[in-house]
């Protein structure tokens, strides 16, 4: 279910998010570890729709709560890192990319996305290591073109 931008940015949604944030910060409300599955599903849906509406900051705040509530769920780490990356907060995104790598070690995607963040930070050496880790895990070759494209972009960037 996709929510319209008007609904996502309505005063009612803003109020719910502010209340949730306030309750979580003051510990008067539920801590993320106390969320029911229904709460988690609803928060994920809301954050997913906020991300789709390019509201990466608010989506990131919710995904951050979800990684606290369910720290071994890779998709929450992926979503949180993606929000930070889309806000150009590349260094901060490295933590959730790394957590996703640890939780889902055989998956090439978190390594690839970490490489993108590292490249954006200008850390070519570490970026190449992350890219190699992605390539080593890409058994089906699904990321082959993206990996080659990123390597080519690095070569062009370094030579300029």
N, C-alpha and C positions, 0 to 999 in steps of 0.2 A: 504494500500500500504506500503510495507516494503522497505526501502532504504538499499543498501549495505553499509558495513562499509567504503568502499573506497569513496563512495559519501558523507557519513556523515562526514568523516574526510578530505574531499578535501579542498584545499586552497580556493575554491569559497565559500563553506559553512562557513569556518572559517572567511572569510572576511565579509560575510553577518552578522554573529553573532557579530563580533567585531564592525561593523558599527552600528548595532542595539544597542549594549551595550553603545557605545560611544554617540550615539544620545540620548539615554534615560538618561544617566548620565549628559550630558551637557544641556538637555532640548531643544536642537536645533531640535530634532525630535519629534515624537509622544510620549506622555506620555501613559502609559498602559491604563489609563482611556479613551484615545482617539482612541484606537484600533477599527478598523472596525471588524465586525463578520468574514469577510474573513481573516483578519490578525490573529485573534484568532485561527481560524481553522487551518491555515497554521502553526502557531507557535506550536499549540498542536501536530499536526502531526509530525513536526520536533522533538520536545522534546520527544514524544512517541518513535520515531525511535532511537533517541540518547540513551534513556533509554534501549531499546532493544539491542543496541550495547554495553551496559555496560559503556556508557559515562555518568555517573551519575552526574558529576560536571556540564557539559554543559546543560544537560537536566534539572537539578535543577535550573540553572540560568533562563532558559526560563519559567519553571513552576512557579518560583517566580514572574515573570512579569505577568503571567496569573492570579495568585491569587490577584494581585493588580488590574488587569483589570476587573476581575469577582470574587469579593470576596465571593459571595454566591453560587459558583459552587463547590460542594463537590469534584468532581473528580480532580480538580486542586490542592486542598489542599492535597488530598490523594497522588497524583503524586509527589508533592513537598516534602512531608514528606517521601515518599518512597525513593526518591533520597538522602535525608540527611541520612536516616537510612542505605542505602546501602553503603554510604561513612563512616559508623560508627560514624556519628555525631549525636549520640543518644539524647543528651540533646537539641540540636537545633531542632531535629525532633519533640520534644514534643509540640512545639508551633503549627505547622501545624496539628499534630494529634489532639490537643485540639480544634483547629478551626473547623476541620472536625466534631468532636464530637458535638460542639455547633450548627453547621449548619444542621447536619443530626442526631439529638438526638436519634432517634429510631434504628439507625444502630449499630449493635454490633462491626463491623469491626474496626472503628477508636479506640474504647476502647481497643480492643484486641491488635492492633498494638502499641498503647501507652504502654500497659503492656509489650510488647516485648522490647521496648526501655528502659523502667524503669528497667526491669530485667537486660538488658545489662549494665545499669549504677550501678547495685547493689542495687537499691532502692526497696527492696522486699516488704516493707509495702505498698508503693504507687502502686507498680505493682500489688499486690493482690487486691487492691481497683479497679484498672482499669480492671483487669480480672473479678472481680465480676460484674462490670458495663456491661462488654461485655456479661457475662452469663445471666444477668437479661434481656438483650435486644435480646437475641438469641432465639426468640420465635419458630422458625422452627428447631432449633437444628443443624443448618448448621456448627456452629463452635464448637460443643460439643467435638469432638475428639481433636481439636487443643487446646481448653481451658484445657482439662484434661491433655494433653501432656505437656503443659507449666507449669501447677501446679506440675506435677510430676517432671519436670526438676528443678523447684525451690526447691522442697523438697529434691531432691538429692544434689543440690548445697548447701543448708543450712546445711545438715547433714554431708557434707564433710569438 
